[in-house]
Amino acid sequence: MAMALFILGVMCLLAACHPFITYPWSLIVLQVICPRRRTWSDRIHTSHLSCAVCVCAYNERGASSHAKVENLLALRARASRTSRY
């Protein structure tokens, strides 16, 4: 029974480490094994990009949420002025 719990613990530890250790290495190995050539048709033009912002607020009152929305709108206006495309 102790050996089974030890093996289960090691498997859980390996599963917890996978996203940080083995997954990045597997992506590097796959890129070396199967390289993908990128062409101009694969690139996305910035005029077609869009984004959504989700702001979590629980019982928010006052100027903090209003200031956040104003800041996001100012960033959006600044980005549209400085866009190269």
Secondary structure, 3 states (H helix, E strand, C coil): CHHHHHHHHHHHHHHHHCCCCHHHHHHHHHHHHCCCCCCHHHCCCHHHCCCCCCCCCCCCCCHHHHHHHHHHHHHHHHHHHHCCC
